[in-house]
Amino acid sequence: MLIKFAIDDFLGEKQLLNASEHTMRNYRSFFKGLLEWFRENNITHIEDVSTNTLRLYLMYCKEELHNGSNTVNTKLKNLKALFNHLIENEFIEHNPCLKLKKQITDERIEVFNDNHIRIMLRYFRRIKRKDHEFTAYRNTIIIKTLLGTGIRLGELHGLKWSDITKSYITVFGKSRRHETVPLASKLYDELEDWRRYQQQYFNSECVYVFVDRSGVQMSYEALKSMFKGLQNALGFKDTRLSAHTFRHTFAHRYIMAGGDVFSLQKILRHSTLSMTEKYLALWGSALQEQNEKFNPLNHMDI
């Protein structure tokens, strides 16, 4: 079976099972790169893919593409999903992924400090060209929205003005459900200012919160490119400049300020406590301070 046909069959089934747009986008991006590597190595049929073939591909991702351990593990997860599908549908008899193991990952989760955030916002404020004013203002609001809500980039991408109230926003979450996220009054005011600016700029009401200079919803790729451009311009060496780092930063600040893990889980909409607990394990010094402050024994004369 041609590798291209195998991948198309897998994607077709995922589409049939109503996988989210975000999931399908990630699959297509991954398999596009995988197909290019197979072509460069003259591998065309799925039966010719061995465990060693996949190991060489993952080594290429790590050494040539400079993918980190988490990215390599995500690619391995995608490969396992593909070959499990092929086994289940009896296209192949042996699964070459079975002997491949996940890489040990660094448990450090990167977050932005106050200086990182100030530098990003100052960068946009100092853009003086009139024709770039709209983009600079929009990107500033993107940063403040991610920092103030902890939502994912895909959720921000689909955000409409009709999704925003004074106390919460509604997002189409990772679980393919509409979910609500609390909205701080300060961020609500910022969004209202941006809305008025939009109305004046286009002389009409936009449907989406984040649009390009023609009033059309920003593409997901354009949003990702914004962060790549910002990283190239600012050159942060000590942290990864990405939309997801804002989500980690939200969690970090929430815990450090004394927020409880159960409320954080609800705000971030983690299906289980495992990821939220990972934040607690990493930033446990804050827990010690909170325990000292609120421990009942410290406030009882016994």
C-alpha positions as CSV (number, residue, x, y, z in Angstrom):
1,M,0.0,0.0,0.0
2,L,1.3,3.4,-0.9
3,I,2.2,5.5,2.2
4,K,0.2,8.4,0.7
5,F,-2.9,6.2,0.5
6,A,-2.3,4.9,4.1
7,I,-2.1,8.5,5.4
8,D,-5.2,9.6,3.4
9,D,-7.1,6.7,4.8
10,F,-6.1,7.5,8.4
11,L,-7.0,11.2,7.9
12,G,-10.3,10.3,6.3
13,E,-11.3,8.1,9.3
14,K,-10.3,10.9,11.8
15,Q,-12.5,13.3,9.8
16,L,-15.3,10.8,9.8
17,L,-15.0,10.5,13.6
18,N,-15.4,14.3,13.8
19,A,-11.9,15.1,15.0
20,S,-11.5,18.8,15.8
21,E,-10.2,21.3,13.3
22,H,-7.1,21.8,15.5
23,T,-6.4,18.1,15.6
24,M,-6.8,17.7,11.9
25,R,-4.6,20.7,11.3
26,N,-1.8,19.2,13.4
27,Y,-2.1,15.8,11.8
28,R,-1.9,17.3,8.3
29,S,1.1,19.4,9.2
30,F,2.9,16.3,10.7
31,F,2.1,13.9,7.8
32,K,3.2,16.5,5.3
33,G,6.7,16.6,6.8
34,L,6.7,12.8,7.2
35,L,5.9,12.3,3.5
36,E,8.6,14.7,2.5
37,W,11.2,12.7,4.5
38,F,10.0,9.4,3.0
39,R,10.3,10.8,-0.5
40,E,13.8,12.0,0.2
41,N,14.7,8.5,1.3
42,N,12.9,6.8,-1.6
43,I,10.4,5.0,0.6
44,T,7.0,4.8,-1.0
45,H,5.2,1.7,0.4
46,I,4.0,1.3,3.9
47,E,5.2,-2.3,4.0
48,D,8.8,-1.1,3.6
49,V,8.6,1.0,6.8
50,S,10.4,-0.8,9.6
51,T,11.1,0.1,13.3
52,N,14.5,1.2,12.2
53,T,13.1,3.4,9.5
54,L,10.9,5.2,12.1
55,R,13.8,5.4,14.5
56,L,15.9,7.1,11.8
57,Y,13.1,9.6,11.1
58,L,12.8,10.5,14.8
59,M,16.6,10.9,15.0
60,Y,16.3,13.2,11.9
61,C,13.7,15.3,13.7
62,K,15.8,15.6,16.8
63,E,19.2,16.2,15.2
64,E,18.4,18.0,11.9
65,L,15.1,19.7,12.8
66,H,16.3,20.4,16.4
67,N,13.0,19.2,17.8
68,G,12.8,19.0,21.6
69,S,11.9,15.8,23.4
70,N,8.2,16.8,23.8
71,T,7.9,17.5,20.0
72,V,9.6,14.1,19.2
73,N,7.2,12.4,21.6
74,T,4.2,14.0,19.9
75,K,5.5,12.8,16.5
76,L,5.9,9.3,17.9
77,K,2.3,9.5,19.2
78,N,1.1,10.4,15.7
79,L,3.0,7.6,14.2
80,K,1.5,5.1,16.7
81,A,-2.0,6.4,15.9
82,L,-1.3,5.9,12.2
83,F,0.1,2.3,12.5
84,N,-2.6,1.3,15.0
85,H,-5.1,2.3,12.4
86,L,-3.4,0.3,9.7
87,I,-3.3,-2.8,12.0
88,E,-6.9,-2.5,13.0
89,N,-8.0,-2.2,9.4
90,E,-5.7,-5.1,8.4
91,F,-3.6,-3.1,5.9
92,I,-0.4,-4.4,7.6
93,E,0.4,-7.3,9.9
94,H,3.2,-6.0,12.0
95,N,3.4,-2.7,13.9
96,P,6.8,-1.1,13.5
97,C,6.1,1.4,16.4
98,L,5.8,-1.3,19.1
99,K,9.5,-1.2,20.1
100,L,9.8,2.6,19.9
101,K,10.0,4.3,23.3
102,K,9.2,7.8,24.3
103,Q,12.1,10.1,25.1
104,I,12.6,11.3,28.6
105,T,11.4,14.8,28.8
106,D,12.6,17.8,30.8
107,E,9.9,18.5,33.4
108,R,10.7,22.2,33.4
109,I,7.8,24.3,32.1
110,E,8.8,27.7,30.7
111,V,6.9,30.8,31.7
112,F,7.3,34.5,31.1
113,N,8.5,36.8,33.8
114,D,7.4,40.5,34.2
115,N,10.3,41.7,32.0
116,H,9.5,39.4,29.1
117,I,5.9,40.7,29.1
118,R,7.0,44.4,29.3
119,I,9.4,43.9,26.5
120,M,6.7,42.3,24.2
121,L,4.2,45.1,24.9
122,R,6.8,47.8,24.6
123,Y,7.8,46.4,21.2
124,F,4.3,46.9,19.8
125,R,3.8,50.3,21.5
126,R,6.9,51.6,19.7
127,I,5.8,50.7,16.2
128,K,5.3,54.2,14.8
129,R,4.3,53.6,11.2
130,K,0.7,54.5,10.8
131,D,-0.1,51.6,8.5
132,H,1.1,49.2,11.2
133,E,-0.9,50.7,14.0
134,F,-3.8,48.3,13.6
135,T,-1.6,45.3,13.7
136,A,0.4,46.5,16.7
137,Y,-2.8,47.2,18.7
138,R,-4.4,43.9,17.7
139,N,-1.3,41.9,18.7
140,T,-1.1,43.8,22.0
141,I,-4.7,42.6,22.8
142,I,-3.8,39.1,21.7
143,I,-1.0,39.0,24.3
144,K,-3.2,40.5,27.0
145,T,-6.1,38.0,26.2
146,L,-3.8,35.0,26.4
147,L,-2.2,36.2,29.6
148,G,-5.5,37.1,31.2
149,T,-7.4,34.0,30.4
150,G,-5.0,31.1,29.8
151,I,-7.0,30.0,26.8
152,R,-5.4,28.0,23.9
153,L,-4.4,29.6,20.6
154,G,-7.0,27.6,18.8
155,E,-9.7,28.9,21.2
156,L,-8.5,32.5,20.7
157,H,-8.5,32.0,16.9
158,G,-12.2,31.2,16.9
159,L,-13.2,33.9,19.4
160,K,-16.2,36.0,18.3
161,W,-17.6,39.2,19.8
162,S,-20.8,37.3,20.6
163,D,-18.7,35.0,22.8
164,I,-17.8,37.8,25.2
165,T,-19.8,39.0,28.2
166,K,-18.7,41.2,31.1
167,S,-17.9,38.3,33.3
168,Y,-16.8,35.4,31.0
169,I,-16.0,34.3,27.5
170,T,-17.2,31.2,25.7
171,V,-14.7,29.2,23.8
172,F,-14.9,26.1,21.6
173,G,-12.6,23.9,23.6
174,K,-10.2,21.1,22.9
175,S,-13.0,18.6,23.9
176,R,-15.2,20.0,21.1
177,R,-17.5,21.6,23.7
178,H,-18.4,25.2,24.3
179,E,-16.9,26.1,27.6
180,T,-16.9,29.3,29.7
181,V,-13.7,31.0,31.0
182,P,-13.9,33.8,33.7
183,L,-13.1,37.2,32.3
184,A,-11.4,39.8,34.6
185,S,-12.9,43.3,34.5
186,K,-9.6,44.8,33.4
187,L,-9.3,42.6,30.4
188,Y,-13.0,43.2,29.6
189,D,-12.3,46.9,29.4
190,E,-9.3,46.3,27.2
191,L,-11.4,44.2,24.8
192,E,-14.2,46.8,24.7
193,D,-11.6,49.5,23.8
194,W,-10.3,47.2,21.0
195,R,-13.9,46.6,19.8
196,R,-14.6,50.4,19.5
197,Y,-11.3,50.8,17.7
198,Q,-12.3,48.0,15.3
199,Q,-15.7,49.6,14.6
200,Q,-14.0,53.0,13.8
201,Y,-11.3,51.4,11.7
202,F,-13.8,49.4,9.5
203,N,-16.8,51.6,10.0
204,S,-18.7,48.4,10.8
205,E,-18.9,45.6,13.3
206,C,-16.6,42.6,12.9
207,V,-17.7,39.1,13.7
208,Y,-14.4,37.8,15.0
209,V,-12.3,39.5,17.8
210,F,-9.0,39.0,16.0
211,V,-9.0,39.9,12.3
212,D,-6.6,41.1,9.6
213,R,-6.5,44.6,8.2
214,S,-9.3,43.7,5.7
215,G,-11.6,42.7,8.6
216,V,-11.4,38.9,7.9
217,Q,-10.7,36.4,10.7
218,M,-7.0,35.9,11.2
219,S,-5.9,32.5,10.0
220,Y,-4.4,30.1,12.5
221,E,-1.1,30.1,10.7
222,A,-1.0,33.9,10.8
223,L,-1.5,33.8,14.6
224,K,1.4,31.3,14.9
225,S,3.5,33.5,12.6
226,M,3.0,36.5,14.9
227,F,4.8,34.7,17.7
228,K,7.6,33.5,15.4
229,G,8.1,37.1,14.3
230,L,8.1,38.3,17.8
231,Q,10.7,35.7,18.8
232,N,12.9,36.7,15.8
233,A,12.6,40.4,16.8
234,L,13.2,40.1,20.5
235,G,15.4,37.0,20.6
236,F,14.5,35.7,24.0
237,K,17.1,33.1,25.0
238,D,15.7,31.9,28.3
239,T,12.2,31.0,27.4
240,R,10.2,29.8,24.4
241,L,8.1,32.6,22.9
242,S,4.8,30.8,22.0
243,A,1.1,31.1,22.7
244,H,1.2,28.1,25.0
245,T,3.8,29.7,27.2
246,F,1.2,32.3,28.1
247,R,-1.1,29.4,29.2
248,H,1.7,28.1,31.5
249,T,2.4,31.7,32.7
250,F,-1.3,32.1,33.6
251,A,-1.1,28.9,35.6
252,H,2.2,29.9,37.3
253,R,0.9,33.3,38.3
254,Y,-2.4,31.9,39.6
255,I,-0.7,29.4,41.8
256,M,2.0,31.8,43.0
257,A,-0.8,34.3,44.0
258,G,-2.4,31.5,46.2
259,G,-5.1,30.2,43.8
260,D,-6.2,26.6,44.5
261,V,-5.6,23.7,42.1
262,F,-9.3,22.8,41.7
263,S,-10.3,26.3,40.5
264,L,-7.3,26.4,38.2
265,Q,-8.3,23.0,36.7
266,K,-11.7,24.4,35.9
267,I,-10.4,27.6,34.4
268,L,-7.9,25.8,32.2
269,R,-10.4,23.0,31.6
270,H,-8.0,20.1,32.1
271,S,-10.0,16.9,31.9
272,T,-8.0,15.5,34.8
273,L,-6.0,17.0,37.6
274,S,-2.7,15.4,36.3
275,M,-1.5,18.5,34.3
276,T,-2.6,20.9,37.0
277,E,-0.8,18.8,39.6
278,K,2.3,19.0,37.5
279,Y,2.2,22.8,37.9
280,L,2.0,22.4,41.6
281,A,4.9,20.0,41.7
282,L,7.1,22.4,39.7
283,W,6.2,25.5,41.7
284,G,5.9,23.8,45.1
285,S,7.8,26.6,46.9
286,A,4.6,28.7,46.6
287,L,2.7,25.8,48.3
288,Q,5.1,25.9,51.3
289,E,4.5,29.7,51.7
290,Q,0.7,29.2,51.4
291,N,0.7,26.3,53.9
292,E,2.6,28.4,56.4
293,K,0.2,31.2,55.9
294,F,-3.1,29.2,56.1
295,N,-2.2,26.1,58.0
296,P,-4.9,25.7,60.7
297,L,-2.4,24.7,63.4
298,N,-0.8,28.1,63.2
299,H,-4.1,29.8,64.1
300,M,-5.2,27.5,67.0
301,D,-4.1,27.8,70.6
302,I,-3.6,24.0,71.2
